[in-house]
Amino acid sequence: MLDDIYNARILALAADIPRLGRLPAPEARASKHSKLCGSTVTVDLVTEGGTVTDFAHDVKACALGQAASSLMARHVVGASTGELRALRDAVRRMLKEGGPAPTGKFADFAVLEPVRDFKARHASTLLTFDAVVDALDQIAAKGETTEAVPA
């Protein structure tokens, strides 16, 4: 059954992760770690007008965490903050609640659907999504703080 989640597409994504590294001046940086498997994903983000304009990540994860991170790196630039939050929620529902796979511009993430049957693999698969949303939350908090400070 593990062949279902470690299929050729997952392994190909894990072997070819774009945007590896760090940004010199990210607007936000967030790390997420899975205690279960020891995987860690750190993301750097820059946004403009609610859209991601630059992204880099450091991925020290199993093949599933690498594949999810690879997919994220291929789709994150140009995505709106709302789209990325909805993507995280959709993938979480897909894995944990048997929800449908993402569709439309995020249909590629359906390759992660077989992971739903392997609860122990959910945490590493979700790291990149949680890190991106954490970074978006940091950016949103800065915006709220900036707006609340008188000029």
C-alpha positions as CSV (number, residue, x, y, z in Angstrom):
1,M,0.0,0.0,0.0
2,L,2.9,2.4,0.5
3,D,3.5,2.2,-3.2
4,D,0.2,4.2,-3.5
5,I,1.8,7.2,-1.8
6,Y,5.4,6.8,-3.0
7,N,4.3,6.6,-6.7
8,A,6.4,7.8,-9.6
9,R,4.9,11.3,-9.6
10,I,5.5,11.9,-5.9
11,L,9.1,10.7,-6.2
12,A,9.6,12.9,-9.3
13,L,8.3,15.9,-7.5
14,A,10.5,15.1,-4.4
15,A,13.6,14.9,-6.7
16,D,12.9,18.2,-8.4
17,I,12.1,21.0,-5.9
18,P,12.2,24.5,-7.3
19,R,13.0,27.7,-5.4
20,L,15.2,26.0,-2.8
21,G,17.2,28.4,-0.6
22,R,16.5,31.6,1.2
23,L,15.4,35.1,0.2
24,P,17.8,37.9,1.1
25,A,15.0,40.1,2.6
26,P,11.8,38.1,3.1
27,E,8.7,39.9,4.3
28,A,8.0,36.9,6.5
29,R,9.7,33.6,7.4
30,A,8.1,30.6,9.0
31,S,9.2,27.1,10.0
32,K,7.1,24.1,10.7
33,H,8.4,20.9,12.2
34,S,6.9,17.4,12.5
35,K,7.9,15.7,15.8
36,L,6.7,12.4,14.4
37,C,9.1,12.2,11.5
38,G,11.6,15.0,12.1
39,S,10.8,16.8,8.9
40,T,11.2,20.6,8.8
41,V,10.1,23.1,6.2
42,T,11.0,26.8,6.4
43,V,9.5,29.3,3.9
44,D,10.4,32.8,3.0
45,L,7.6,35.0,1.4
46,V,7.2,38.4,-0.1
47,T,3.8,39.7,-1.1
48,E,2.5,42.8,-2.8
49,G,-1.2,43.8,-2.7
50,G,-2.3,40.4,-1.3
51,T,-0.4,38.3,-3.9
52,V,2.8,36.3,-3.4
53,T,5.6,37.9,-5.5
54,D,8.6,35.9,-4.3
55,F,9.1,32.6,-2.4
56,A,12.0,30.4,-1.3
57,H,12.2,27.5,1.0
58,D,14.5,25.2,2.9
59,V,13.1,21.6,2.9
60,K,14.5,18.9,5.2
61,A,11.7,16.4,4.9
62,C,10.7,13.0,3.8
63,A,9.6,12.3,0.2
64,L,6.0,13.4,0.9
65,G,7.1,16.6,2.5
66,Q,9.4,17.2,-0.4
67,A,6.7,16.5,-2.9
68,A,4.2,18.8,-1.2
69,S,6.9,21.5,-1.0
70,S,7.8,21.0,-4.6
71,L,4.1,21.5,-5.6
72,M,3.9,24.6,-3.4
73,A,7.0,26.2,-5.0
74,R,5.4,25.6,-8.5
75,H,2.2,27.3,-7.6
76,V,2.8,29.9,-4.8
77,V,4.1,32.9,-6.8
78,G,1.2,34.7,-8.3
79,A,-1.3,33.2,-5.9
80,S,-3.4,35.4,-3.6
81,T,-3.2,35.1,0.1
82,G,-6.9,33.9,0.1
83,E,-6.2,31.3,-2.4
84,L,-3.3,29.9,-0.4
85,R,-5.3,29.8,2.8
86,A,-8.1,28.0,1.0
87,L,-5.5,25.6,-0.5
88,R,-4.2,24.7,2.9
89,D,-7.7,24.1,4.2
90,A,-8.7,22.0,1.2
91,V,-5.6,19.8,1.5
92,R,-6.2,19.4,5.2
93,R,-9.8,18.4,4.6
94,M,-8.7,16.1,1.8
95,L,-6.3,14.2,4.1
96,K,-8.1,14.4,7.4
97,E,-11.8,14.4,6.5
98,G,-11.9,12.6,3.2
99,G,-12.8,15.8,1.4
100,P,-12.3,16.3,-2.3
101,A,-8.9,17.0,-3.9
102,P,-8.2,20.6,-4.9
103,T,-9.4,21.5,-8.4
104,G,-8.8,24.4,-10.8
105,K,-5.4,26.0,-10.7
106,F,-4.4,23.8,-7.7
107,A,-5.5,20.4,-9.3
108,D,-1.9,19.2,-9.3
109,F,-2.2,18.8,-5.5
110,A,-4.6,15.9,-6.0
111,V,-1.4,13.7,-6.3
112,L,-1.3,13.9,-2.5
113,E,-4.7,12.3,-2.1
114,P,-3.5,8.8,-1.5
115,V,-1.8,10.1,1.7
116,R,-5.2,10.3,3.4
117,D,-5.0,6.6,4.2
118,F,-1.7,7.0,6.1
119,K,-2.4,9.2,9.1
120,A,1.3,9.1,10.2
121,R,2.2,10.9,7.0
122,H,-0.3,13.7,7.2
123,A,2.0,16.0,9.4
124,S,4.9,15.9,7.0
125,T,2.7,16.4,4.0
126,L,1.0,19.5,5.5
127,L,4.2,21.3,6.7
128,T,4.6,23.5,3.6
129,F,1.0,24.5,3.7
130,D,1.1,25.4,7.4
131,A,4.4,27.3,7.0
132,V,3.0,29.4,4.1
133,V,-0.1,30.3,6.1
134,D,2.0,31.1,9.2
135,A,4.1,33.5,7.0
136,L,0.9,35.0,5.6
137,D,-0.4,35.5,9.1
138,Q,2.8,37.3,10.0
139,I,2.5,39.6,7.0
140,A,-1.2,40.3,7.9
141,A,-0.3,41.1,11.5
142,K,2.4,43.6,10.3
143,G,-0.2,45.3,8.2
144,E,-2.7,45.5,11.1
145,T,0.1,46.9,13.3
146,T,1.1,49.4,10.6
147,E,-2.4,50.6,10.2
148,A,-3.0,51.0,13.9
149,V,0.1,53.2,14.4
150,P,-0.6,56.9,13.8
151,A,1.5,58.6,11.2
